[in-house]
Every structure is written in C-alpha cells, then in structure tokens.
Amino acid sequence: MTSAADLRLAVVGNTGSRRVRFFLEAVRAAGLPGARVVPWVDVLRGTAEFRSGETVRVDSPGEDPEVDRLLRGADDPTRVEGSRHWYETFTGALRGLAARAAGAGAALVDEPAETAVLFDKRLTHARLRAAGVPVPESPTSGADAPPVRGWADVRTLMAGAGLRRVFVKLAHGSSASGVLAVETAPGGRVQATTSVERTPDGHLFNSLRVRRYRTEADVGAVVDALAPDGLHVERWVPKASLDGRAADLRVVVIDGRATHAVVRTSGSPLTNLHLGGVRGDLDAARAAIGAAGGRFADALAVCERAAAAFPGIRCVGVDLLPSSGWRRFSVGEVNAFGDLLPGLTGLPGGGAEGKDTYEAQVAALVRTRTTGTSTS
C-alpha cells in the first residue's frame, strides 16, 4: 500500500489566484507536502516543466489578465468576443501540457479530451442526452447540429422546434458570458435578458449589471455579433422559485458522489452569483422538493448521472435546474471548474462533511493514492 506522504502534487493555475490559494491551503490542511504551482502563463509560452511521479491538477486559467490575453488574443478581458479563439488556444494548450507531463513521467488528474467536451456546450448537451440525463431541448445539440450564423438562424431554429423562449449561449462561454434569455411573443415582440453590454460602435462587453434589450433589432444585433464564436440554443425551462426569486442549484460531484450543493436565487433568469444572484436556503429547497412529492436524493442522483457521462473528470460542478413547482429536474451545464464555492462544506452523508470543495478533492486524491480506488 502506498503512503499519502508519497503523493507529489502540482497544480497548473495562476499564481495568487483564489483557486490556487484554496487548493494549496487544502493540501497543507491534509498534512501533505506542499503542491508545486505551474503557472498557466508558462504553459501557454511553452516553458512549463513537470516532474516524474507528480500528480498534476489543472485548474482554471481565469483571474489573470496576461493569461486571458494569450488565450483570447485580445487585450481587454471584459470583451465578450473571442471565445472561439480562447477555446482553440486553451484546448491546444491542454494537449500540449498533457504530452509534456507524460514525457516527464507525470500524470494528469483529468483527461484533456473530456475537458474539451465540457467547454463546448453543444458537445456537452449531446453527451448528456445520450447518457439519458434530462436536459433542456436543443436544436444545436451535437457536433452535427446546424450552424448558427446569426439571429435569422436562431429564429428559424426556434420556429422549427416550436420554441418561444430560449437561452442563446456562447458554445465556449463560461460564467454567463454571452448568455441571452430570449423571449418572443405574438406580434413579433422580442426581448432578451443578458449581462452583455453593446456599445454604440457594436462591440460587446461583459457587465456585472443584468439588462434587457427590448427590440428585435437590438437582440438580433447582439446575436449576430456573437455568432462567429459559435452559439448553442436551448429551451428556456421555467425555474422553480424560492422566496419569490428564480432558483437553481450548483452541485459539486467528486468521484461520482454529490458532495456539495448551493442554491442560487435571482430576480432575473441569470442566477450566477457574480451577476447579483445570492445563495439561497438549501433546507428550504429540500423542503420544497419534499412538499412536491420528491426527494432531494433523487435530485442529487441526476447530478451524479451527469458527472458519470464524463468519466475522465474527477470533479465537476453541475447546474441543476428545478422546474416550476420543484417536481422535475434537468441539467443546464456541467462545469469543469465548478468548484469555486468559498466557505461551503460538504453535504451530510456525502462523504465530505466538514470539508470544503478543495479539501474534499485533496482527500479523494489521497484516497486514490493509498487505496487505489477513486470512489467515495
């Protein structure tokens, strides 16, 4: 049996970022030798080095302007455009660091090919649907889906699928960047709720303020500007409410088990916490599910099935969408880096009680090292 003290960890991340700091703190709390940080900027410049016997965790490249510039090919990190370039650079860098790590005798925690699927919403949707996981209906699911060249194509796809309310998302977006909640009504009325700000010269920027575009011309202009980066369209599933606010859940699944969950509530269709969403009462959500005749364990099981569709990824954050009335659940997103939930400790009975998401992942790595199994 191998000792946990033999576990030599490295993390690919941005030095000084919250994610790296939380992971290093979790490593220290577990009594392990300190993890070595491999900066993303070195990976992107081709100078990153790995060592024989290391276990390498790849974390998000976010929170670093220079890394974002190298990935996106643009100097302004608030610009929405450039997500296709970001994706192609990011996935290429993943393949490169995997080859470099393997050549040095190091092993990655997650499979780069699986991460690449998770960063394409069209491929993720198709993977989930094929696995029997409930997902919103989508006319753009899968690699063979029709291209979306602009607003006219969105309109055509909506009409063909009989959809009046949809989410239009950047195929490679994250953190609600480039997401529009689009509503249509008789008489040609169209409006969209989004965090995208369109400037008079036509450029798009991410904003921390949710806004509404109330004419088809304005909505179409935003969609047309986003389309070159690739778009995913899916049915807008009316969410359940909690205290009069729209609600969904972010559920972290580690090694196949749902370990952490947080309710997110918002006065808008976008529940992301950085856009004004707030953490809701998980006990109240449990009670609402029970009152509707359901079980919270069944909701978590949907998330575990979603995670199982990506066997090469040991930790994902699943966005679980409770339908109006808390009776049914579908999966809106599966996030490769969905574990940034500061202060949140594990669910009772989930195998991570008292641990935050980073501590739980370090414990899972230790368990694999010492027992050879990755199950909780």
Secondary structure as UniProt FT lines:
FT   HELIX           4..6
FT   STRAND          8..13
FT   TURN            15..16
FT   HELIX           18..29
FT   TURN            30..31
FT   STRAND          36..39
FT   HELIX           40..45
FT   TURN            52..53
FT   STRAND          54..58
FT   HELIX           65..72
FT   TURN            77..78
FT   HELIX           83..104
FT   STRAND          107..108
FT   HELIX           112..118
FT   HELIX           121..130
FT   TURN            131..132
FT   TURN            139..140
FT   TURN            143..144
FT   HELIX           151..161
FT   STRAND          165..170
FT   TURN            171..172
FT   TURN            175..178
FT   STRAND          180..185
FT   TURN            186..188
FT   STRAND          189..198
FT   TURN            200..201
FT   STRAND          204..213
FT   HELIX           216..226
FT   HELIX           227..229
FT   STRAND          231..235
FT   STRAND          241..242
FT   TURN            243..244
FT   STRAND          245..254
FT   TURN            255..256
FT   STRAND          257..266
FT   HELIX           273..275
FT   STRAND          278..279
FT   HELIX           282..291
FT   TURN            292..293
FT   HELIX           296..308
FT   TURN            311..312
FT   STRAND          315..323
FT   TURN            324..325
FT   STRAND          329..335
FT   TURN            336..337
FT   TURN            342..343
FT   TURN            348..351
FT   TURN            353..354
FT   HELIX           357..371
//
